[in-house]
Amino acid sequence: MLFKSKMDRTFRIFISISILIIGISCFFPVFLDEEIPPEAMAILIGVFILIVAFLLWMLFGIQYVFNEEYLLVKGGPFRSQIAYENITKVSPTRDIYTGYRLSTSTDGIEIFYKTGFSGSVKISPKEKELFLSELKKHCPHAKIEF
């Protein structure tokens, strides 16, 4: 079963402002020099497109997938396979600024597990209740604090 990430309005505004700042940074040299060679302009456009595409891939590609043996949490190039037997606790979180997170909302879930680098991952599925119901089926041993 596949779940998409929930995205807050504030987060969308933040991303839009970030893309605007990246655009200004990439194209600022155009305003300083009246004669920009076509090769330099192509490089500037290419860098801008690559940075923005990577950023959007990371944000809009966030998915949480229930597989047979593990929960797959992915966002852009980042992927975590969390075996169900390693999940120890699931709790609500509003902290979006620290830790390992593949979340774009303040209304999130923190999944604690034994094998993780930071010990937990913060996620924000759109359909939170359905996600928790599915997680309970796969992890009856986990302490779910909802």
C-alpha positions in Angstrom: 0.0 0.0 0.0 1.4 3.4 -1.0 0.9 6.7 0.9 1.8 10.2 -0.3 3.2 12.9 2.0 0.9 15.7 3.3 2.2 19.2 2.5 1.4 22.3 4.6 0.6 25.6 3.0 3.5 27.2 5.0 5.9 24.6 3.5 4.7 25.4 0.0 5.4 29.1 0.6 8.8 28.3 2.0 9.7 26.2 -1.1 8.4 28.9 -3.5 10.6 31.5 -1.7 13.6 29.1 -1.9 13.1 28.6 -5.6 12.9 32.4 -6.1 16.1 32.9 -4.1 17.9 30.1 -6.1 16.7 31.8 -9.3 17.9 35.2 -8.2 21.3 33.7 -7.2 21.7 31.9 -10.6 20.7 34.8 -12.8 22.1 37.7 -10.8 25.3 37.7 -13.0 23.1 38.4 -16.0 22.2 41.8 -14.5 25.8 42.6 -13.7 27.2 41.9 -17.1 25.6 43.3 -20.3 27.3 40.9 -22.6 26.9 37.3 -21.3 28.2 34.7 -23.7 25.6 32.1 -24.8 27.6 29.3 -23.2 27.6 31.0 -19.8 23.9 31.6 -20.1 23.3 28.0 -20.9 25.3 27.0 -17.9 23.3 29.3 -15.6 20.0 28.0 -16.9 21.3 24.4 -16.6 22.4 24.9 -13.0 19.1 26.5 -12.1 17.0 23.7 -13.7 19.1 21.0 -12.0 18.9 22.5 -8.6 15.1 23.2 -8.8 14.4 19.7 -10.3 16.4 18.0 -7.5 14.6 20.1 -4.9 11.1 19.3 -6.4 12.0 15.6 -6.8 13.0 15.4 -3.1 9.8 17.1 -2.0 7.1 15.8 -4.3 8.6 12.3 -4.5 8.0 11.6 -0.8 6.2 8.2 -0.5 5.7 5.7 2.2 5.2 2.1 0.9 4.1 -0.9 3.0 5.9 -4.0 1.6 5.7 -7.6 2.8 8.6 -7.4 5.2 9.4 -3.7 5.6 8.1 -0.1 5.4 9.9 1.8 2.6 10.2 5.5 3.2 11.5 7.4 0.2 12.0 11.0 -0.8 14.1 11.8 -3.9 17.4 9.8 -3.7 16.9 9.0 0.0 15.4 5.7 0.9 15.0 3.8 4.1 13.8 0.2 4.5 12.5 -0.2 8.0 11.8 -3.9 8.9 8.6 -4.2 10.8 10.2 -6.2 13.6 12.6 -3.3 14.2 9.8 -0.7 14.8 9.5 -0.1 18.5 7.3 3.0 18.9 5.1 5.3 16.9 4.1 8.7 18.3 2.8 12.1 17.0 5.2 14.9 16.4 5.1 18.5 15.4 8.9 18.9 15.2 9.9 19.4 11.6 13.2 21.0 12.1 15.4 18.3 13.6 16.2 14.7 13.0 15.9 12.4 10.0 12.6 13.5 8.3 10.9 12.8 5.1 8.0 15.0 6.0 6.5 18.2 4.6 3.9 18.9 7.3 3.9 19.8 11.0 1.2 17.2 11.6 3.5 14.2 11.5 4.4 10.8 12.9 7.7 9.8 14.4 8.6 6.1 13.9 11.2 4.8 16.3 13.2 1.8 15.2 16.3 -0.2 16.3 18.4 -0.1 13.2 18.2 3.6 12.2 21.2 6.0 12.3 19.2 8.5 14.3 16.9 6.0 15.8 13.7 7.5 14.2 12.2 9.0 11.1 9.6 11.7 10.9 6.9 11.3 8.3 3.6 13.0 7.4 1.2 10.7 5.4 -1.8 12.5 3.9 -4.1 9.7 5.2 -2.7 9.5 8.7 -5.5 7.3 10.2 -5.3 4.8 7.4 -1.5 4.7 7.6 -1.6 4.0 11.3 -4.2 1.3 10.8 -2.0 -0.4 8.2 1.1 0.0 10.5 -0.8 -1.6 13.4 -1.5 -4.7 11.1 2.2 -5.0 10.3 3.6 -4.1 13.7 1.3 -5.5 16.4 4.2 -5.4 18.9 5.0 -1.7 18.5 3.8 0.8 21.0 1.6 3.2 19.1 0.8 6.4 21.1 -2.3 7.8 19.3 
